[in-house]
Amino acid sequence: MSESPPKHPAAEKDTKEARLENPSGVLYLFQHESVPILIDAILTLPPGREFTKTELAEHAGVTRQTVSKYIDLLLETDIVEEIPNSSPRRYRVAKTDVVQELFELNSALNAGSEW
């Protein structure tokens, strides 16, 4: 199999900019600085644990405003789900393929590293 010729630096920059302008998957989530911190905190919650925005903020070590800013993204990507008829509004880790894959990725990374 032949290797492709090296890309010109300008072409690499154009490709990167295009990817950043139209992110998908992990990049869609991680383009927001605090989202990886929130996801990391969510992955350490006990199964079925309900939480408010304030509780998630305290657990993640971020402000409540940060959680408020990104909670819709976490809902949209099926990472958390809203508890119906809760006041104050409560959330829990969603039981979705996305969350299962995040747990598996996190577990694999932890097993393969020696922080």
N, C-alpha and C positions, 0 to 999 in steps of 0.2 A: 504494500500500500504506500502510495507516495504522500509526502507531507505537503501541506499547502504552503504557499510562499508566505513569508512574514507580512503582516499587515503594516501598512504605512501608519505612523502615529496619528495622523489626522483621521484616518478611517477608523482606528480604534476609538478615538474620542467621539466621533459621530455615532458609532455603535453604542457606546456607553451612554451618551446623552439620550439616544432614542430609547434605550432600555429604561433609563431613569424617568423619562417622560411617560412611558407606558408600562409601568411595572406589573408583574404578575407574581402569583405565588408568594414565596418567602419575601421577596423584595417588596411586594405590596405591603406586607406587614411591617417589615423591618426598616422601611424608609422613614418611619417615625421613631425618633430617638428613644422614647420611653416605652414603646411597645415591647421590645425584647425584655425589659425589666419587669413589666407587668406579666408577661407570659411566664417568665421564670418564676415569679411569685405564685402565679396560679398553679403551676405544676407542682408546687410544694404544699398545696392545701390538701387536707384530708379529703378522701372521696365523699361526695355529697354535701360538703360544707357549704352553707349559704353565707353570703357576705353582703355588706353594703359597700358603697363607693368609699366611704370613710375607712371601713375595715380593710378593704383591699389596699387603699393608699398606705395605711399604717404597716400592713404586712409587706408591701413592696418597697417601702421607704421613699415614697414619692408624695406629692401633694394631692389633696382631694381634687383639685382643679385638673391635675394631670389625668387622673382616672376619668373624670367627667369628660375631658377632651377626647379620650380614646375608647370609652365604653361602647359607643355605637359601632366602632370598627371591630371590637371584640365580639359584639353581638352579630354583626353582619357576616363575619368569617366563621361563625359557629364555634367559637372558643368558649364563650359563656352564654348562658340563657337567663332570661329574666324570670323571676318567680312571680306568677300571676297574683294579683290582688294583694301585694305586699306594700306596707307603708311603715317606715320609709322603704323605698324600692330596694329589693334584695335580688341577688344574682347567685348563680352556682356554675360550676364548671359543666359545660355541656357534654352530653354523652353522644359524641359524634365521631365520625372517622377522622376528622381533622385533629381532635383532641387526642384520640388514640395514637395517631401517627406522631404527634408532638411528644407524647409520653415515651413512645418507642425511640424516637430520635434522641431525646434527652437521656434516656437510659443507656443507649448505645454510646453516646458521647461521654457520659460519666464512666462507663466501663472501660473505655479506650483511652482515658486520660489519667494523668496523675497530677492534678492541680497542685 
